[in-house]
Amino acid sequence: MVTLLVLLIFSGFFLLYNTSKKAELHRNFFLECWAQDHLQASKIIGIFILLGSLAICTSYFGTRSGIFGFFVILMTVASSVVILAPLRYIKAWTLSSLSLISILLELIWK
């Protein structure tokens, strides 16, 4: 469940990051191209994904710990995206393989 929360927060922030006019943006895969072509829609979808993940986080961990956990995950994901995206380290296959390994490990130890 935590892995899916991290992926939701990552996708919401990544959509909002790709609408920025100050960031050095690339057009490597489909999500980046779509977000840069549809600015208004990607901002709305990104905000709704972040609000939905906040709601899931508060229902999973409780109100106060969920809000705190959401902001900790958001700060971690945001700093990673801002640092790694201009260097082109975020690729679809890397993200999917890390997500799959994390989901498997979460299911094994749960």
MOKA-V816202 format. One record per residue. SS is DSSP state (h for helix, s for strand, l for the rest). Layout:
BEGIN
SS + SS
END
This chain:
BEGIN
l + h + h + h + h + h + h + h + h + h + h + h + h + h + h + h + h + l + l + l + l + l + l + l + l + l + l + l + l + h + h + h + h + h + h + h + h + l + h + h + h + h + h + h + h + h + h + h + h + h + h + h + h + h + h + h + h + h + h + h + h + l + h + h + h + h + h + h + h + h + h + h + h + h + h + h + h + h + h + h + h + h + h + h + l + l + l + l + l + l + l + h + h + h + h + h + h + h + h + h + h + h + h + h + h + h + h + h + l + l
END
